[in-house]
Amino acid sequence: MGASVPDREGRPVRIVAPWVRTRLRTAPGAAAAMAVLVVLTAYLAAAFPRSVDAYETNGLRHDIRTAVAAESVLEVGMRAPGPGVRQADREEVLRGAWVARAQGKITGSLPAPVRADEGGSAYGVRTSQPVEGTDAWLPAPDNLPPMLTLAAQAGLDRHSTLREGRLPRAEGAVTERTGEVEAAVTAATAKSLGIKVGSVVHVPGVDRDELGVRITGIVVPRDPANSYWAVEPTLGSPALVTKPTRDLPPPRYWRASLLLAPDAAPALLGTTGEPQVYWRIAPDAGALTARDAPQLASRIASLENGPELTRLRAPTVVGPSAVVATGLDEIVAAHRSMRSAIAPVVTVAALGIGAVAAVVLVMAGSLLAVRRQAELALLRSRGGSLRAIGGRLLAETAVIAVPATAVGLLLAVLTVPEARLLPAVAAAGCAGLLACAALPVRAVVRHRRPRPHGGREDLVQARPSRRRTIAELTLLALAIGAVLALRRRGTGGSGAVDDVDYLVSSAPILVGLIAALVLVRLYPLPLRFAGRPAGRLRGAVGFLSLARAGRAASSGALPLLALLIALTTAAFGGSVLAGIDGARERAAVLATGADARISVVGSSPVLPDGLTAAVRGSAGVGEVTTIRVEYGVPLPSDAKGFRTALGVTMIGVEPKAYARLARQTGLGEFPAGALKSVGGGGVRDGGSDAGRVLPAIASPAVAERLGDQPRDIQSAAGDFKVRVAEIRANTPGAPGGDYLLVNAADLTQRAPTTLLVTGGKLDGDALRRTVAGFGTGPGNGLTVKLRSDERKEFVNTPMQEGAERIYAAAIAAGAGYALLALLLSLSQTAPERLTLLARLRTMGLTRRQGRQLLGLEVLPQALLAAVGGAFVGWATIVLLAPGVDLVRLALTATSDVTLDGAPLQADPWSLVLPAVGVLALAAAVSVVQAWWAGRQGSINELRAGDSR
């Protein structure tokens, strides 16, 4: 520790060697390697909570920004004052100045975290009921006049570009009795309705003459997607609307909007449109974070029907008749629901990689403790206390780990912005604390009592203590409880921000831990059985390798634990990613029913002649199945006399071809004989045979409605009876919907309306070019829907993409830590292995036999880790699969396709590849060690007195 020398006055002065600096200078390579490991671990630990925060925040903002404008805005509305109010007051409430002042009061009183986006907000006065355009020159398809919305919406100059004329103005004081006002229309409205600058559109008045609306300008929206235009689509472009009626085809009419000046709104009081004052507050999502979601939902509920609504109804703000309507609460609820589904699954990956990282840090500390065993034993024998030794080792490691932890934290903050700092600091701090404590704790525990010099720690001869047995049984009980809990209630939570059951999410880790402990206990048995036969063989390599494997340290459970958890995490993560991709492929098939779907739309829904043959000749097409699809076929009355209003989809098919298609797509496979033809072609005595009974395949809801007796069906394809022969949840002709499947040969009208195309190398562009030549008839267009295009539609939201990135990072990090664990395990015994190899070479062992010896020595443990890891990964997935549903990870809440479920299934590649990688890595390390030993001399390994 130090020595005493006299100073100039003869007094003894104690000289103390700087321990930390001396140790760092003695082993700079080990210190640098430890620093790199701590930096990496601290970075991953700090990056995880920041990544989760970032993708959840981006997910909330994305959901709000991409939602339909009519659903995301917060609309405050108020009916115009009734006739009982003084005329001047009624008109004053509708003028632009009063509405603008109320807009400022509303946005200023919004409770945090609700904030207004001024650029997307709109306010003004509009007719809540469309008014009729009475001019004869206006287009009137099917003799129905256009229905118009008169909107005096502020900000037209900021949100549009003037193409022709000028913007509307309010000349003088506009009142309820004003005879004419000015307005502008968009270019799309002007083109569709034949409006020009100077045109006058008349609308009916109430107790007065018609109101004339003079068009003074034609404008073009600067950003049609902005909520200023998008909340009410007819503001920007007219729409041809179908009038609800029983007539076929149903009559249509135009719906459009005329844009008045804000101060012209009082004139709407004299129309039939029932004017309404409105303030459409677009939410500002830029300042929201995922932690704001619960409070945001609470504030929205209060605005809709609570204390905040009461504040808006104050006379100084809007008034007692104010109402608030929004779909923002549903958007936030969908976000929280997705978060509650994703968070527990992501936590499984985080806990898995965290456990592997912790084990590797402990292994690194153990390796340093083993390498310095003689040094520490000497200090202990010279009177060094455990506290002093532990304190010196702690200071030594802290000098390395603390700055490395700070660097890792800084890298995480720089690479993952817009997230909370405190969780990252706590996570990185835990990693740094473990790195600091691993070496001193291991050394103190190892040197509590004097140990005999050169004592062996054979794994075969080791006997587990009672404490170890009790600890293993405790962990086994925890693992069983976690797995049972996950299978019973799944990984989902209630949607609260921190609603994650960490015990349930740690079930894969606990299963891997128990498997490691069990395998370590069983591992000596095959070595004992194989050692005796190997001793009777002629060669010495096999026996020596088994003997060396049996003499491995009894602490070998630590690297095995790291490898098992890493392989389990990789298998679980790879299976999750494969399950997400499989669910999206399934959803794409449900969207089309085949690789491609060609349908005809229009007044004559019959496929053109020659189309089927042309499609069969298109590039990549394998098989084409023709079907007849008829929508809205009414079902017969049920026992209570009610009829299905919308009807179901009836599909006429050729049974054999369609059965093959159903088998290929996995959508409602059935035997072709179930749709056996009844003969006659659906005709008897020259007319439709309504009395024939056709066997049918139906969806569960339709089958329940029809029962087991023949029921009458009336359709455009003929009148007949059906009896349900088979029930299937899905079918390619109408995936995801209610349907009735019959044999097309028994229909009176059997002309196909749809082609279902399959092909392994289908060329979508070539198929579209082929179809384009047949869809030129007026009103008889052809649509091509490709499964590959539908698959591309299932893009990741920020939350889904973030979760997938975390799983991909967990797999990569797990592989890296597994590599480190294997290297640390082999490095711990490397000096002893090289010494043995040098001594055996003096006895005639060849270089080739040396390589074989080193390879066979590590093979039992590597094989145990690889096979055990693959098995534990498979078992973990099988055990946890009933509690994991990947639908929310694969699809969004707004997806048009609905999956019944996407259970977790073991992915063979995710099980096999990591296990093979462990074997390959162990073999590679052995080859490198043998090569290195061959290049080095044997003097150091064979020096006298070496205890190795």
LUMKOLTI-439792 format. One record per residue (C-alpha): x, y, z; residue in three letters. Coordinates in pm, whole numbers, plus 50000, padded with zeros to 5 digits. Example, Ala and Ser with C-alpha at 12.3 -4.5 7.8 and 13.67 -1.06 7.14 Angstrom:
<rs>
512304955050780ala 513674989450714ser 
</rs>
This chain:
<rs>
500005000050000met 502765024550082gly 506075029750265ala 507505054250525ser 510595075350462val 512075103050684pro 511715139250584asp 514415166350630arg 513585169351001glu 513675131851052gly 509915126451084arg 508405096850892pro 506305105850588val 503925079950438arg 504075076750058ile 500835063349909val 500715051349550ala 497795066349355pro 495695034649326trp 493235045049059val 495805060748830arg 498135031248873thr 495465005948789arg 494295025248482leu 497865027648356arg 498414990848421thr 495424979348211ala 494415007247971pro 492894982947723gly 490514967747980ala 489545002448100ala 488795014147745ala 486744982947670ala 484774987647990met 484135024147903ala 482845014847557val 480534988647706leu 479145013347960val 478645040147693val 476695015847476leu 474605002847765thr 473865037547904ala 472925049747557tyr 470465021247503leu 469035025347852ala 468515062847805ala 467345060247445ala 464515036047519phe 462275058747734pro 463055088147507arg 462185067747197ser 458905056847351val 458105092847446asp 459025104747097ala 456965079846900tyr 453965083147129glu 454095121047098thr 454525119246721asn 451695094046709gly 449305117546890leu 450245146646667arg 449985125046355his 446535112246452asp 445245147646499ile 446875162046189arg 445805133945955thr 442265130546088ala 439355142545880val 439085179845938ala 435415177846030ala 436325154046314glu 439435170946449ser 438155206846476val 436445219546787leu 433275235746657glu 431425260746872val 428025268746726gly 425135291446804met 421795295946633arg 421005330846517ala 418715349146763pro 415045342746698gly 412285367246602pro 411675375646969gly 414945394946984val 415145430946870arg 415955432846500gln 419085454046544ala 420455429846805asp 419795399946581arg 421725416146300glu 424545427746529glu 425285392146645val 425805381446283leu 428135409646180arg 431805401946122gly 433125423746405ala 431035406446674trp 431915371646544val 435635380746532ala 435575393546893arg 433905361447006ala 436585341546821gln 439295358747026gly 437445352347351lys 436925315547268ile 440555308747176thr 441765328147478gly 439615308047719ser 440555273447591leu 441905252147877pro 445395237747848ala 446495216147674pro 443855225447413val 445405251747189arg 444085267846869ala 445835267246533asp 445015301746403glu 446075292746050gly 443535264846024gly 440695279346229ser 437655295046066ala 434635314346186tyr 431625331146038gly 427935326545964val 426375300645735arg 422965287045642thr 422555255145841ser 420005243145585gln 420805244245212pro 418765268845008val 417515263144657glu 419015281144359gly 415895292344172thr 417515305143852asp 416635285943538ala 420165289043396trp 421665268943680leu 422335232143593pro 419635208343714ala 420465171843643pro 417375149943670asp 415345182743693asn 416475189344049leu 417735224944119pro 421085229944295pro 421075233444671met 423365260644800leu 425055269545127thr 425575306745185leu 428675311345402ala 430015344645530ala 433335330245647gln 436125353845751ala 439655351145610gly 438825344145246leu 441625367545133asp 444215347945337arg 443135313345226his 442485318644854ser 443985333644543thr 441845356344330leu 441665343543975arg 439065366943828glu 437085397543945gly 437355409444305arg 436525397144651leu 432975403944778pro 432255434544993arg 429335445945202ala 428185479545067glu 426705499545352gly 424905483745647ala 423465450245536val 420205440945709thr 417645413345698glu 415745432545426arg 418745438045197thr 417825426944844gly 421255418344704glu 424655409144843val 427995400544689glu 429735366644693ala 432625347644543ala 432825311744426val 435725288144373thr 436875279444023ala 435535243944061ala 432085256944160thr 432065281943875ala 432945255043621lys 430375229743741ser 427475254143781leu 428315276643486gly 428795307443705ile 430685337743579lys 431725370743730val 428605392443726gly 426155363443749ser 423325367643998val 422045337144186val 418645340044356his 417545321144664val 414085320744830pro 413295346245101gly 411115344845411val 408385371445425asp 410255390245158arg 411355387944794asp 414145365344680glu 417685374144788leu 420015380944498gly 423655370244529val 425915387744276arg 429155369344197ile 432035394044203thr 435005370644197gly 436305335844130ile 438945322744371val 441185292344404val 441895277244749pro 445565280044843arg 445505248445053asp 442375227344994pro 443475203445271ala 443445231545529asn 440545228545772ser 439375262945655tyr 438125245145340trp 438095208445439ala 435565209445724val 432805217845476glu 433975202845144pro 431425221044928thr 433105254045016leu 435915244944779gly 434285222244523ser 430695212444445pro 429385177244474ala 426805158044274leu 424565143344542val 422075114944510thr 418625121544647lys 417315093944875pro 414455077444687thr 413185044044568arg 413545054344203asp 416185036443993leu 418485051643906pro 418165076644194pro 418005113544087pro 420995136344149arg 421475173344215tyr 424315197744279trp 425455208944625arg 427635240044628ala 428545270544837ser 428575308044779leu 431175327744980leu 429765360645115leu 431565389545281ala 431555386445665pro 429485418345710asp 426855405645464ala 425755378245707ala 422655396845842pro 421015392145501ala 420835354545575leu 418145361745835leu 415735367745547gly 416335333745382thr 415055298545448thr 418545286845543gly 418275291345922glu 421595309645973pro 424065297246229gln 427115314046382val 430105290746410tyr 433695290446528trp 435755261246402arg 438865258846619ile 441575237746457ala 443715221646730pro 447405230146744asp 449065196146772ala 452615209646761gly 452795216147135ala 451085183947246leu 452965154647397thr 451865119347473ala 451695128147843arg 449015153747760asp 446595127747622ala 444665120247946pro 444335157248034gln 443405165447674leu 440585139847683ala 439365154348013ser 439395190147883arg 437525180847566ile 434855163247769ala 434545194547984ser 434175216347674leu 431465193947531glu 429435191247847asn 431045204648159gly 432485234948339pro 434345247448031glu 431115247747831leu 429525268348108thr 432305294048072arg 431705296047696leu 428015301747756arg 428705332547963ala 427105364047811pro 430535379847778thr 431845351447558val 429285334947324val 425975332647500gly 423685307147663pro 422825289247337ser 426405279047256ala 427045242447184val 430355224547129val 430805194946896ala 433995176846805thr 435395142846716gly 438715151246877leu 437815131047185asp 437425099746971glu 440805106346805ile 442475109047146val 440645078047268ala 441845058346963ala 445405070047028his 445245059347392arg 443755025947293ser 446585019347048met 449115030147306arg 447655006347563ser 447964978047310ala 451514986547199ile 453174996547527ala 453104962347701pro 454434944547391val 457244969847358val 458004966147728thr 458674929147671val 461484938447430ala 462824965547660ala 462934943147965leu 464524915247763gly 467354935947627ile 467744953047964gly 468164919448136ala 470784908347881val 472674941147920ala 472634937848300ala 473974902448282val 476764912948044val 477784941448276leu 477894917148567val 479934892948353met 482394920648267ala 482844928248637gly 483234891448713ser 485884887648443leu 487894916048593leu 487504901048939ala 488724866948819val 491694881948637arg 492684900648955arg 491964872249194gln 495594867249295ala 496104904549348glu 493004908149565leu 493824876549760ala 497254890849833leu 495734923649957leu 493334904050174arg 496144883150322ser 498144914750399arg 495324927950616gly 493224946450365gly 489614949650481ser 486674941850257leu 485514977950292arg 488874991750183ala 489214967849891ile 485624973749782gly 486045011449812gly 489195011649600arg 487564989949333leu 484475011849339leu 486565043349289ala 488475025949013glu 485355016048822thr 483535048848895ala 486295068548723val 485515048548409ile 481745043048440ala 480525077448546val 481965096948250pro 480965068548016ala 477415069948150thr 477305107448094ala 478515102847736val 475865076347669gly 473155098847814leu 474355128247603leu 474275107147286leu 470735095647365ala 469585131647419val 471185142747093leu 469905114046880thr 466365112047024val 464995147547060pro 461625159547191glu 461345136547489ala 461505138647867arg 464925139548028leu 464235125348375leu 463395089248270pro 466485088448049ala 468655100948335val 467205074648568ala 467715046348316ala 471275056748231ala 471995061248602gly 470885025548674cys 473185012648401ala 476105033048537gly 475415022048894leu 475414985548792leu 478664990348603ala 480235006348909cys 479024979749150ala 479694948248946ala 483444945549013leu 483564955749383pro 480534934849480val 481884904449298arg 485314908649456ala 483954914049808val 481654883849787val 484434862149648arg 486964871949916his 484744871650223arg 486534840550345arg 490034827950271pro 490014804549975arg 492424775449919pro 494984783949651his 494364766349322gly 491014751549419gly 488914738249133arg 485344748349057glu 484254718948846asp 480754722548708leu 480314684948726val 481394683249090gln 479454714349204ala 476534708649436arg 473854736049460pro 473374750249808ser 470044752949988arg 469954790349937arg 470384785949563arg 467614760149556thr 465244783249743ile 466104812249511ala 465474790849203glu 462134778949339leu 461124815149409thr 461964825549056leu 460054795648923leu 456944806449115ala 457284842048979leu 457654829448622ala 454624806748648ile 452534834848796gly 453564859348525ala 452814835148243val 449434825848388leu 448564862648434ala 449514870648075leu 447574841447930arg 444524851348136arg 444304888748073arg 446704895447785gly 449124924247753thr 446514951847719gly 445834977947983gly 443285004648045ser 445135030647843gly 446605050648130ala 449995065548065val 451855041848296asp 449425012748275asp 451974985248211val 452144953548416asp 455894948448438tyr 455584914148595leu 453514902248299val 455854918748047ser 458844902348215ser 457384867448171ala 459714858847876pro 462714869048087ile 461584848348383leu 460974818348159val 464464822048016gly 465914825848365leu 464284793948490ile 465364775548175ala 468964786948231ala 468944774848590leu 467384741448492val 469794736148205leu 472794743948425val 471574717548670arg 471044692048392leu 474194700848200tyr 476634678848404pro 474594647248341leu 475394642547972pro 479024651748040leu 479264623648295arg 477644598748061phe 479744608947761ala 483064611447949gly 483474574248016arg 482924561747658pro 485164589447527ala 487964577747755gly 488024543947581arg 488504559247236leu 491924558547066arg 492214595947025gly 492724619047320ala 490954649547175val 487394638347250gly 488124628247607phe 490144659347680leu 487464682347538ser 484754666347754leu 487024667348057ala 487764703847996arg 484054711647947ala 483324694148277gly 485944715148454arg 484334747848351ala 483624771348638ala 480354765648818ser 479534802248753ser 478824792948389gly 475134799348451ala 475714836448394leu 476764834848026pro 474174808247961leu 471524830848115leu 472624859847893ala 472504838247580leu 469124823347663leu 467494857047734ile 469084871947421ala 467864843147203leu 464404844347363thr 464164881847308thr 465324877846948ala 462814850146885ala 459994869847047phe 460894901946863gly 461364884646528gly 458044866746569ser 456334899846652val 457724916146337leu 456834885746127ala 453344885246281gly 452804921946195ile 453804915845835asp 451604884945819gly 448604903945958ala 449024931045696arg 449294905045421glu 446084889545552arg 444384923345557ala 445484929845197ala 443944896845091val 440734905945274leu 440654939045086ala 440824922844740thr 439944886044773gly 442814876244540ala 446034890244395asp 443914913344178ala 440224921944153arg 438704935843833ile 435164949043865ser 432784967843640val 430854998143763val 428165017743588gly 424675014143454ser 425414980643282ser 427514960443526pro 428584932943284val 432184925543187leu 433024933742822pro 433464905242579asp 437024893542547gly 438194908442876leu 438604874943052thr 440744860742771ala 442844892242756ala 443464891643131val 444494854943118arg 447144864642864gly 448524893143075ser 452034890243219ala 452274870643542gly 448624859543555val 448204824143682gly 444454818143707glu 441364839343648val 438114831743829thr 434924847643696thr 432104855143939ile 428824874143932arg 428404898244224val 425084914644304glu 424884938844594tyr 421914947244812gly 419924915244758val 417074916445015pro 416674887445252leu 413234873645334pro 411404885345644ser 412384869945973asp 410004855846232ala 409054890946345lys 408254902545993gly 411204926045954phe 413344927045638arg 417014935345603thr 417094970745471ala 420454970445293leu 420444934245185gly 423504912445136val 425984904744862thr 425004875144642met 427794858044448ile 427364833544161gly 430424811744101val 431754781343917glu 432264758244218pro 435514740544125lys 437464771544022ala 436114792044310tyr 436884764444563ala 440514764344441arg 440654802044486leu 439214799744838ala 441814773544926arg 444694794344785gln 443674826144965thr 442604809245289gly 439234826745275leu 436454802445356gly 437744770045200glu 434864746645110phe 434264714744908pro 433124721644554ala 430344695844594gly 428614718444846ala 427374739844551leu 426224711544327lys 423994723644045ser 420304714944055val 420164715043672gly 417864733143432gly 419914765043419gly 417364783243633gly 414724782043358val 411484762643333arg 408804766743065asp 410744795542916gly 410804815743237gly 412594817643568ser 412034787243790asp 411264803744123ala 410574770444293gly 414024755044260arg 416084751744579val 419754760344542leu 422384749344791pro 424224779744924ala 427194789145136ile 426514818645365ala 428234840245621ser 427264833445984pro 424874863146007ala 423094854245682val 422904817545779ala 421334826846111glu 418794848545929arg 417874822045670leu 417714792545909gly 417764756645787asp 414644758245569gln 414414768745200pro 413884806345174arg 412834828044879asp 415414850944716ile 414524877744464gln 417404892444266ser 418364905843925ala 419974872043855ala 416644854043903gly 414104843244162asp 414704810944351phe 414904794444691lys 418094787544886val 419034763545163arg 422264769545355val 424614740145301ala 427824754445451glu 428754783845673ile 432014802645623arg 433134835145785ala 434834848345471asn 434874843345097thr 437054858644821pro 434084874244645gly 433034895144946ala 435784893145210pro 434834907445546gly 431134911645462gly 427854892545474asp 427284871945162tyr 425314844144995leu 427244821044762leu 425434800544494val 426244781444176asn 426194805243878ala 424924777143652ala 421594778343836asp 421054815643785leu 418844829643511thr 421284858543456gln 424814845543502arg 426964870543313ala 430104877343524pro 430694911443676thr 434024905443851thr 437324888043780leu 439494874744063leu 443064870743943val 445914851244102thr 449554849344003gly 452854846444183gly 454574872443960lys 451604893843866leu 452544925343672asp 450134951843797gly 451034977843534asp 450594953143250ala 447254942143393leu 446024977943414arg 447074984443053arg 445194953442944thr 442034963743127val 442245000043015ala 441394990342657gly 438014976142763phe 436765003242998gly 436035030842749thr 432255028442737gly 430305057242893pro 429305049343249gly 430795014543231asn 434265019243376gly 436454990743495leu 438364992043822thr 441524972343900val 442364966044262lys 445734949844336leu 446604931844655arg 450124946344639ser 448694981644629asp 446444974244924glu 449434960745113arg 451254993645057lys 448285012245205glu 448954996445543phe 451745020545624val 453055025145972asn 451785052846191thr 454495069046406pro 453515047146700met 453625015046498gln 456845025046326glu 458415034046659gly 457405000846813ala 458834981746518glu 462085001646537arg 462404993246905ile 461904956346833tyr 464434957346550ala 466884975446779ala 466204950047055ala 467034921446819ile 470254938346705ala 471274948047058ala 470424913247185gly 472664898146918ala 475464922047014gly 475174914647384tyr 474994877247314ala 478264881047124leu 479794899647416leu 478534873747663ala 480094845747461leu 483364864547422leu 483504872847793leu 482784836747882ser 485564823947657leu 487944851847761ser 487574842148126gln 489124807948058thr 491384818447768ala 494684819447966pro 494074785248115glu 493074771547773arg 496214785147605leu 498424770947882thr 496854736847841leu 497324738347466leu 501024747547504ala 501644719047747arg 499864693947527leu 501964704547231arg 505054694947422thr 503494660347441met 503004657747064gly 499614674447008leu 499424687746652thr 498044721546548arg 495024704746390arg 494304685246707gln 494694717446905gly 492034734346696arg 489764704146736gln 490314703947111leu 489414740447154leu 486384737246926gly 485064705947096leu 485664721247439glu 483284750247378val 480834729747175leu 478814715447469pro 478084749347622gln 477454765747282ala 475184737247179leu 473374739547511leu 472824776947464ala 471734773747099ala 469334744647141val 468104756947477gly 467624792147344gly 465624780447044ala 463484758047260phe 462924784347528val 462064810147262gly 459524786747106trp 458064777047444ala 457824813547551thr 455934823147235ile 453574793447269val 452894801947633leu 452364839147578leu 450634838547238ala 447054836747376pro 447614869847557gly 449194888847266val 447164903346978asp 449104921446706leu 446124937546531val 446784972046677arg 450454969346584leu 449574959846226ala 446524981146145leu 445245015146243thr 441915022346404ala 440705038946083thr 441575009545857ser 438794998045626asp 439764961745684val 438824944146007thr 440804914346131leu 439274890846385asp 442694887846543gly 446404884846475ala 447804860446732pro 451514857846794leu 453074827646625gln 456614814346635ala 458674824746334asp 461044796246237pro 463744819546105trp 463724839746426ser 464274807546623leu 466874790846403val 469104819146280leu 470154832646624pro 470864797246747ala 472994789446442val 474754822546492gly 475734812846848val 477274780046724leu 479084797346440ala 480414824346671leu 481674799146925ala 483434779746651ala 484964811546508ala 486294822446848val 487864788246902ser 489554789246563val 490934824146634val 492244813246975gln 493944782946824ala 495474804446548trp 496694830046799trp 498164803147023ala 500044789146723gly 501594822946646arg 502754828747003gln 505634811647170gly 505164787547461ser 507674803747699ile 505114824247893asn 502644795547923glu 505284770448036leu 507204791248288arg 507864774048619ala 505614780348915gly 502614791348711asp 499524780048896ser 497494778248579arg 
</rs>
